[in-house]
Amino acid sequence: MNEFTQNAVNVSIGLVILLVILSVGAFVFSKLTRYNDTEEINKGNQAAGMYMGSKLLGLCIIVGMVSYSSDSWISMLIWSAIGIVILCLVYLVFDFLTPRVKVCEQIAQGNMAVAQLLRSIIIGVSIVIGTFLM
């Protein structure tokens, strides 16, 4: 196989893995919230959309950094799954440390300030975790 074909195959496999990881991540993330993500996003709740988008972007950051340093697809899958777990833990820790801010209630009510705060935390943690995994 020539280099172009090999690269095309690698990109295709990587995209399939990314789509699987994002699908699993979206499913897990939606089970963690106390509101229906899809329903809130369909209603136009920008805070819910920003929050879900931030979690998926954070997961993409982790997957990208892991894929850069990984030499096998299995390793990439394992570390990406760990990334999903870490992002879930970030949410749970934030929710625990801020008992006066009911995160799910605020997002369901469309509170953009809470969504933007969580976006920053998620993306920042994703970059840090991604560099740990590199």
ZIPE-V701075 format. One record per backbone hydrogen bond with DSSP energy under -0.5 kcal/mol. CO is the residue of the C=O (numbers start at 0). NH is the residue of the N-H. E is the energy in kcal/mol with one decimal. If there is no record, write none. Layout:
CO_NH_E + CO_NH_E
This chain:
1_5_-2.4 + 2_6_-2.6 + 3_7_-2.6 + 4_8_-2.5 + 5_9_-2.4 + 6_10_-2.7 + 7_11_-2.3 + 8_12_-2.6 + 9_13_-2.6 + 10_14_-2.6 + 11_15_-2.2 + 12_16_-2.5 + 13_17_-2.7 + 14_18_-2.6 + 15_19_-2.3 + 16_20_-2.8 + 17_21_-2.9 + 18_22_-2.2 + 19_23_-2.7 + 20_24_-3.0 + 21_25_-2.8 + 22_26_-2.1 + 23_27_-2.8 + 24_28_-3.2 + 25_29_-2.3 + 26_30_-1.6 + 27_31_-1.2 + 28_32_-1.0 + 34_36_-0.9 + 35_39_-2.6 + 36_40_-2.7 + 37_41_-2.6 + 38_42_-1.6 + 39_44_-2.6 + 40_43_-1.4 + 43_45_-1.1 + 44_48_-2.1 + 45_49_-2.9 + 46_50_-2.5 + 47_51_-2.6 + 48_52_-2.7 + 49_53_-2.3 + 50_54_-2.0 + 51_55_-2.3 + 52_56_-2.7 + 53_57_-2.8 + 54_58_-2.0 + 55_59_-2.3 + 56_60_-2.4 + 57_61_-2.1 + 58_62_-2.9 + 59_63_-3.0 + 60_64_-2.3 + 61_65_-2.7 + 62_66_-2.9 + 63_67_-1.6 + 64_68_-1.3 + 65_69_-1.4 + 71_75_-1.8 + 72_76_-2.3 + 73_77_-2.6 + 74_78_-2.6 + 75_79_-1.9 + 76_80_-2.3 + 77_81_-2.0 + 78_82_-1.8 + 79_83_-1.8 + 80_84_-2.1 + 81_85_-2.6 + 82_86_-2.5 + 83_87_-2.1 + 84_88_-2.4 + 85_89_-2.4 + 86_90_-1.8 + 87_91_-2.4 + 88_92_-3.0 + 89_93_-2.6 + 90_94_-2.8 + 91_95_-2.2 + 92_96_-2.9 + 93_97_-1.3 + 97_100_-1.4 + 99_101_-0.7 + 100_102_-1.4 + 101_105_-2.9 + 102_106_-2.7 + 103_107_-2.6 + 104_108_-1.6 + 105_110_-2.9 + 106_109_-1.7 + 109_111_-1.0 + 110_114_-1.7 + 111_115_-2.9 + 112_116_-2.1 + 113_117_-2.6 + 114_118_-2.3 + 115_119_-2.2 + 116_120_-2.1 + 117_121_-3.0 + 118_122_-2.6 + 119_123_-2.4 + 120_124_-2.8 + 121_125_-2.4 + 122_126_-2.1 + 123_127_-2.1 + 124_128_-3.3 + 125_129_-2.7 + 126_130_-2.0 + 127_131_-1.8 + 128_132_-2.0 + 129_133_-0.6
